[in-house]
Amino acid sequence: MKVYKFGGASVKNADGVRNLKHIIDGQSELFVIVSAMGKTTNALEEVFDFYRTSNIEGAQNKIDQIAAYHQQIIDELFGEPRQLGQVEALLSELHRFVTTVPYDPSRAEERYDRMVAFGELISTTIISEWLNFAGIANHWVDMRRCFVTQFRHKDANVLIEESSPLLRREVAGSAARVFIGQGFIGSAADGSTTTLGREGSDYSAAVVAHILDAESMTVWKDVDGILNADPKIFPEAQKIDALNYVDTIELAYSGAQIIHPKTIKPLQNKNIPLFVRPFGNKEAAGTRIDGSAEDVKIPIIILKRNQSLLTLRSRDLSFVLEEKFPIVFSILERFRIKTNLIHNSAVDLNLCTESSWRLEEAALALQAEGFDTTINNDVELLTIRNHTDEALKAHTFSERNIVKQIDIRTVRVVLRKE
């Protein structure tokens, strides 16, 4: 068994779906994990924002836009107007949800997960039905029935021991030997839909590879492989031919848009190689990730946008780290605020976090614990691994610097946005 993963950019239109078919054509014993099409997850997050602010008309209009976007892809794939009953049923369910289920702030993450999961369910339904129509027999898999996760909404981990018999039974019970499943989603023990964190489809594919003892996993992207920087920001970016598991984890943790941070462990545990290959050229080697590659020597530059800087100060100017840290991070965990950098002085604690609609709520909870808080939503986080004097001079000497951390191998800088 091989595992392939296709991201949203790879299937953003009918041509992308046709190219997916070109890549998998002629193969069997293949498990394909697919993300939501294009920017559908972002669009569903907009639906959620309308929903949580009681703008039901705005939510419905956005759902109608999502429906029109997918219908255009369906019509182009089938060469004529075509109604797919299961897609219509999913969209109707989404409409019913926003109009009949009241928003409950205490269950915000659960509501979020249920809503954004529709993106993957719709994309895989379209792709599975069209592949069957185009002559590639396949079995559609509802990953919510195969992945048991923690009871943790918006950033759950898959419980591999509980999930293994479910996924293996699904595969063994199918006559078709090509499987189409969703990335990003699973379900908790109570049956509620959970998500595995933004960009979590990579992690989904890795867990499938682990459970099915796959010979390899391949992520198909719109780049030649893994580069040492985003070429859209840093034109001098170079391709990296091979990476080891440790370097990949470090890069993913720092925000590199190459692989989800939780992806590597399931693969490393069974020494399954991971390939990142170009969607537009299925013959290209791309980048190989395994346990034997040498450490990367060239600087790797990562710019993480959509960040916030949360600054805390104890009102009595005392800051006993051992006592205060558990309070701070338990509150951030409660509101699912991800921290990407921690920087402290005697009385201040600076936290660079992912931007979140719940950051203001977390700040209020921290104020109730005796902290003064300020939030700067206009920041970015720059990381340079394997830094050189030249790289430091080019990228980290700036009037935009707010916080800088540097060690022998890595520098991280919180920057004001330009």
C-alpha positions in Angstrom: 0.0 0.0 0.0 1.1 3.5 -0.8 -0.4 6.7 0.6 -0.8 9.9 -1.4 -2.0 13.2 -0.1 -3.3 16.0 -2.2 -3.8 19.5 -0.7 -6.4 22.1 -1.5 -4.2 23.9 -4.0 -3.8 20.6 -6.0 -7.6 20.2 -6.4 -8.8 23.8 -6.5 -10.4 23.3 -9.9 -11.4 20.7 -12.4 -8.0 20.7 -14.1 -6.5 19.9 -10.7 -8.8 17.0 -10.1 -8.0 15.7 -13.7 -4.3 15.9 -12.8 -4.9 13.9 -9.6 -6.5 11.2 -11.9 -3.4 11.4 -14.1 -1.1 10.8 -11.1 -3.0 7.8 -9.7 -4.0 6.3 -13.0 -3.0 2.6 -13.3 -2.2 2.2 -9.6 -3.8 -0.1 -7.1 -3.2 -0.6 -3.4 -3.4 3.1 -3.0 -4.9 5.2 -0.2 -5.5 8.8 -1.3 -6.1 11.5 1.4 -7.6 14.8 0.0 -8.0 18.2 1.6 -10.9 20.6 1.0 -10.8 22.2 -2.4 -8.9 25.5 -2.9 -9.7 28.0 0.0 -12.8 26.2 1.1 -11.6 25.8 4.7 -11.0 29.6 4.9 -14.5 30.1 3.4 -16.0 27.8 6.0 -14.2 29.7 8.8 -16.0 32.8 7.4 -19.3 31.0 7.7 -18.4 30.1 11.3 -17.5 33.8 12.0 -21.0 34.9 10.7 -22.6 32.1 12.7 -20.9 33.0 16.0 -21.8 36.6 15.6 -25.5 35.7 14.8 -25.3 36.9 11.2 -27.2 34.0 9.8 -27.9 35.7 6.5 -24.2 36.3 6.0 -23.5 32.6 6.8 -26.2 31.4 4.3 -24.9 33.7 1.6 -21.3 32.4 2.1 -22.6 28.8 2.0 -24.3 29.6 -1.3 -21.0 30.8 -2.7 -19.3 27.6 -1.5 -22.0 25.6 -3.2 -21.6 27.5 -6.5 -17.8 27.1 -6.5 -18.1 23.3 -6.1 -20.9 23.0 -8.6 -18.8 24.7 -11.2 -16.1 22.1 -10.6 -18.6 19.3 -10.9 -20.1 20.5 -14.1 -16.6 20.9 -15.7 -15.6 17.4 -14.6 -18.7 15.7 -16.0 -18.9 17.9 -19.1 -22.4 18.9 -18.4 -24.6 20.2 -15.5 -24.7 17.4 -13.0 -26.3 17.2 -9.5 -24.5 15.0 -7.0 -27.0 14.0 -4.4 -24.5 13.4 -1.6 -22.9 16.8 -2.2 -26.4 18.5 -2.1 -27.2 16.6 1.1 -24.0 17.8 2.8 -24.7 21.4 1.8 -28.3 21.1 3.0 -26.9 19.8 6.3 -24.6 22.7 6.6 -27.5 25.2 6.0 -29.6 23.4 8.6 -26.8 23.6 11.1 -26.3 27.3 11.0 -30.0 28.0 11.0 -31.2 25.6 13.7 -28.2 25.1 16.1 -27.7 28.1 18.4 -24.1 29.3 18.9 -22.8 28.3 22.4 -19.5 30.0 23.4 -18.7 27.1 25.8 -18.8 24.7 22.8 -17.1 27.0 20.3 -14.4 24.5 19.2 -16.9 21.7 18.8 -19.1 23.9 16.6 -16.1 25.0 14.6 -15.0 21.4 13.9 -18.4 20.3 12.8 -18.7 23.2 10.4 -15.2 23.2 8.7 -15.3 19.4 8.2 -17.8 19.9 5.4 -14.9 21.0 3.1 -13.2 17.6 3.1 -16.4 15.7 3.0 -17.6 17.6 -0.1 -14.2 17.5 -1.9 -13.7 13.7 -1.5 -17.3 13.0 -2.5 -16.9 14.9 -5.7 -13.5 13.3 -6.5 -14.6 9.8 -5.6 -17.8 10.0 -7.8 -16.0 11.5 -10.7 -13.1 8.9 -10.6 -15.7 6.1 -10.7 -17.4 7.8 -13.6 -13.9 8.2 -15.3 -13.1 4.5 -14.9 -11.0 4.4 -11.7 -13.0 2.2 -9.3 -12.5 3.5 -5.8 -14.0 3.2 -2.3 -14.9 6.4 -0.5 -14.0 6.3 3.2 -15.5 8.4 5.9 -12.5 9.0 8.1 -14.8 10.0 11.0 -15.6 6.3 11.2 -12.0 5.2 11.0 -10.1 7.8 13.1 -10.9 7.8 16.8 -9.3 10.9 18.3 -8.8 12.6 21.6 -11.9 14.4 23.0 -10.2 17.7 22.0 -11.8 19.9 19.4 -9.8 21.9 16.8 -6.5 20.2 17.4 -7.0 16.5 18.2 -4.5 13.7 18.0 -5.5 10.4 16.5 -5.6 7.5 18.9 -3.8 4.9 16.7 -4.5 1.8 18.8 -8.2 2.4 18.8 -8.3 3.5 15.1 -6.2 0.7 13.7 -8.8 -2.1 13.6 -11.4 0.3 12.2 -9.3 1.5 9.3 -8.0 -2.0 8.5 -11.5 -3.4 8.5 -12.6 -0.7 6.1 -9.8 -1.5 3.7 -10.1 -5.3 4.0 -13.9 -5.1 3.3 -13.6 -3.3 0.0 -13.3 -4.9 -3.5 -11.9 -1.7 -4.9 -8.2 -1.2 -4.1 -8.0 2.6 -4.5 -9.4 4.4 -1.4 -10.4 8.1 -1.2 -10.5 9.6 2.3 -10.6 13.0 4.0 -7.6 14.6 5.6 -8.0 16.8 8.7 -11.0 15.1 10.3 -11.9 12.3 12.7 -14.3 11.8 15.6 -14.1 11.6 19.4 -15.4 8.7 21.3 -18.8 10.4 21.7 -19.2 10.5 17.9 -18.6 14.3 17.6 -16.6 15.4 14.6 -13.0 16.6 15.5 -10.3 18.3 13.4 -6.6 17.6 13.7 -5.4 21.2 13.4 -5.0 23.5 10.4 -3.2 21.8 7.5 -3.8 18.5 9.4 -4.3 16.4 6.2 -0.6 15.6 6.2 -1.0 14.1 9.6 -4.0 12.1 8.5 -2.0 10.6 5.7 0.9 9.7 8.0 -1.5 7.9 10.4 -3.0 6.0 7.5 0.5 5.0 6.4 1.4 3.9 9.9 -1.7 1.8 10.4 -1.6 0.1 7.0 2.2 -0.4 7.1 2.6 1.6 3.8 5.8 1.3 1.8 5.8 5.1 1.4 3.8 8.3 1.7 3.8 11.1 -0.9 2.6 14.7 -0.5 1.9 16.2 -3.9 2.4 20.0 -3.9 2.7 22.9 -6.3 6.5 23.1 -5.8 9.4 21.0 -7.0 10.0 19.6 -3.5 11.0 21.2 -0.2 12.7 24.5 -0.6 14.8 26.3 2.0 12.4 29.3 1.8 9.2 30.4 0.3 10.1 31.5 -3.3 7.3 34.0 -3.3 9.0 35.9 -0.5 12.6 34.9 -1.0 13.5 34.5 -4.7 16.8 33.0 -3.9 15.2 29.8 -2.5 16.9 26.5 -3.2 15.5 23.0 -3.4 16.5 20.5 -0.7 16.9 16.9 -2.1 16.9 15.0 1.2 15.9 15.8 4.8 16.0 13.6 8.0 13.1 13.3 10.3 14.6 15.6 13.0 15.3 18.5 10.7 11.8 18.2 9.2 10.2 18.3 12.7 12.2 21.4 13.6 11.2 23.1 10.4 7.6 22.2 10.7 7.5 23.4 14.3 9.0 26.7 13.2 6.2 27.2 10.7 7.6 25.9 7.4 4.7 25.2 5.1 6.2 21.9 4.1 4.5 19.4 6.4 2.3 19.4 9.4 4.3 19.2 12.7 2.5 16.0 13.8 3.2 14.2 10.6 6.7 12.8 11.2 6.2 10.7 14.4 3.8 8.1 12.8 6.2 7.7 9.9 9.4 7.6 11.9 8.0 5.0 14.2 7.9 2.5 11.3 10.7 4.1 9.2 8.3 5.0 6.3 9.9 7.4 3.8 8.0 10.5 3.0 8.3 12.2 -0.4 7.3 15.8 -1.3 6.8 15.9 -5.0 5.6 18.4 -7.6 1.9 18.0 -8.6 2.7 19.1 -12.1 5.3 16.5 -12.8 4.7 13.0 -11.4 8.1 11.8 -12.7 10.1 14.3 -10.7 12.0 13.0 -7.6 11.1 15.9 -5.3 12.4 15.7 -1.8 12.8 12.5 0.3 12.5 12.5 4.1 13.7 9.5 6.1 15.9 8.7 9.0 19.2 8.4 7.1 19.6 11.8 5.4 22.4 14.1 6.6 21.7 17.4 8.4 20.9 20.3 6.1 23.7 22.9 6.0 22.2 25.8 4.1 20.1 28.4 5.9 16.4 27.7 6.0 14.2 30.8 6.2 10.7 30.6 7.4 8.3 33.6 7.7 5.1 32.8 9.6 2.3 35.3 9.1 -1.0 35.9 10.9 0.7 36.1 14.3 -0.1 38.0 17.4 2.2 39.2 20.2 0.6 38.8 23.7 2.5 40.6 26.4 1.8 39.8 30.1 3.0 41.8 33.1 2.2 40.9 36.7 0.5 43.9 38.4 2.7 43.7 41.5 5.8 43.6 39.3 6.6 40.1 40.6 6.8 37.2 38.1 7.7 33.9 39.6 8.0 31.7 36.5 7.5 28.4 38.2 4.3 29.5 39.8 2.8 31.6 37.0 3.6 29.5 33.9 1.0 26.8 34.6 -1.7 29.4 35.0 -0.8 31.2 31.8 -0.5 28.1 29.6 -3.6 26.4 31.1 -5.6 29.4 30.0 -4.1 29.5 26.5 -4.9 25.8 26.2 -8.5 26.4 27.3 -8.9 28.8 24.4 -6.8 26.7 22.0 -4.2 29.4 21.5 -1.0 28.0 19.9 2.2 29.6 21.2 5.1 29.8 18.7 7.7 31.7 20.7 8.2 32.5 24.4 10.4 35.4 25.6 10.5 36.5 29.2 12.2 39.2 31.3 12.0 39.7 35.0 8.4 41.0 34.9 7.2 40.6 31.3 6.3 37.5 29.3 6.0 37.9 25.6 4.1 35.2 23.7 4.0 35.1 19.9 0.9 33.1 19.1 -1.3 32.1 16.2 -3.9 34.7 15.5 -7.3 33.6 16.9 -10.7 35.0 17.4 -10.4 33.8 21.1 -7.3 35.7 21.9 -9.3 38.6 23.5 -11.2 36.0 25.6 -7.9 34.5 26.8 -6.6 38.0 27.6 -9.6 38.7 29.8 -9.1 35.4 31.6 -5.4 36.3 32.2 -6.4 39.7 33.5 -8.7 38.0 36.1 -5.5 36.1 37.3 -3.7 39.4 38.0 -1.9 40.1 34.7 -2.0 43.3 32.7 -2.2 42.3 29.0 -1.5 43.9 25.6 -2.1 42.4 22.2 -0.4 43.3 19.0 -2.1 41.6 16.1 0.2 43.1 13.4 3.3 40.9 13.7 5.1 38.1 11.9 7.5 35.5 13.1 10.8 35.0 11.2 12.9 31.9 11.8 16.3 31.2 10.3 17.7 27.7 10.9 21.4 27.1 10.2 21.9 30.9 10.2 25.0 32.6 8.8 26.4 36.1 9.3 25.1 36.9 5.8 21.6 35.6 6.5 21.5 37.4 9.8 22.5 40.7 8.2 20.1 40.3 5.4 17.0 39.4 7.4 17.3 40.2 11.1 18.7 43.7 11.3 15.5 45.7 11.0 13.6 48.5 12.7 10.7 46.2 12.6 12.2 43.9 15.2 10.3 43.5 18.5 11.8 40.4 20.0 14.8 38.4 18.9 16.1 35.1 20.1 19.3 33.5 18.9 21.3 30.4 19.6 24.1 28.6 17.9 21.8 27.2 15.1 18.5 29.1 15.1 17.4 32.7 15.2 13.8 33.7 15.7 12.5 37.3 15.4 9.1 38.8 16.0 8.6 41.5 13.4 6.1 44.3 13.0 4.3 43.8 9.7 5.4 46.0 6.8 
